[in-house]
Amino acid sequence: MKPGPSLTQEAAEGLAIQALTFIAGDGERLGRFLATTGIGPAQIRAAAQEPGFLIGVLDYLAGDERLLSAFAAETGVNPADIGKAIAAFGDHWEREIP
């Protein structure tokens, strides 16, 4: 089976910002995200300019099946696109085992 098309880094950044907007749109979701990442609410806007933070947003979303399902249902985004977006940033899902 052939993998689907990959995303550009620009599309991946847009998806990560969409995910962050989704997380920030609900106080409970945002609270859990802030607690997990250790970032303060005042720092989110500046942090969102950093690709590493955007990968973190996507990783956070991908790591929580319920949150990912809710995001997909609300936005119409295919959950598989989250993995494609992470890959577009240059992160690798496959880890080398020493």
C-alpha positions in Angstrom: 0.0 0.0 0.0 1.3 3.4 -1.0 1.5 6.1 1.7 -0.6 9.2 1.1 0.9 12.5 0.0 3.2 14.3 2.4 2.6 17.8 3.7 4.8 20.9 3.1 6.3 22.5 6.1 4.0 25.5 5.6 1.0 23.2 5.6 2.3 21.5 8.7 2.8 24.8 10.5 -0.8 25.8 9.6 -2.1 22.5 10.9 -0.1 22.9 14.2 -1.5 26.4 14.6 -5.0 25.0 14.0 -4.4 22.4 16.6 -3.1 25.0 19.1 -6.2 27.1 18.4 -8.4 24.1 19.1 -6.6 23.3 22.4 -6.7 27.0 23.5 -10.4 27.2 22.6 -11.4 25.1 25.7 -10.2 26.1 29.2 -9.8 22.5 30.4 -7.9 21.4 27.3 -5.7 24.5 27.6 -5.0 23.9 31.3 -3.9 20.3 30.6 -1.7 21.5 27.8 0.0 24.2 29.8 0.5 21.9 32.8 2.1 19.2 30.5 4.3 21.6 28.6 5.2 23.9 31.5 4.7 27.0 29.3 2.7 29.9 30.7 -0.3 31.4 28.9 1.6 34.7 28.2 4.3 32.8 26.4 2.2 30.9 23.9 2.1 33.5 21.2 5.9 33.9 21.1 6.4 30.1 21.4 4.0 29.5 18.5 6.6 31.1 16.2 9.1 28.3 17.0 9.0 25.1 14.9 10.0 23.1 17.9 7.0 24.3 19.8 4.7 23.5 16.9 6.1 20.0 16.7 5.4 19.7 20.4 1.8 20.8 19.9 1.3 18.1 17.2 3.1 15.5 19.4 0.8 16.4 22.3 -2.3 16.1 20.1 -1.1 12.8 18.6 -0.4 11.4 22.1 -3.9 11.8 23.3 -6.4 9.6 21.3 -9.5 11.3 22.7 -8.1 14.8 22.1 -7.0 13.8 18.5 -10.5 12.3 17.8 -12.2 15.5 19.1 -9.9 17.6 17.0 -10.6 15.5 13.9 -14.3 15.6 14.5 -14.4 19.4 15.0 -12.1 20.4 12.2 -12.6 17.6 9.6 -8.8 17.0 9.6 -7.7 13.4 9.0 -5.9 12.2 12.1 -3.2 10.7 9.9 -2.3 14.2 8.8 -0.9 14.9 12.3 1.8 12.3 11.7 2.4 13.7 8.2 2.8 17.2 9.7 5.3 16.1 12.3 7.3 14.4 9.5 7.2 17.6 7.5 9.0 19.4 10.3 11.8 16.8 9.9 11.0 14.8 13.0 11.1 11.0 12.5 8.5 8.7 13.9 10.9 5.8 13.5 13.6 5.9 16.2 17.0 4.3 15.6 17.7 1.7 18.2 21.3 1.6 19.4 
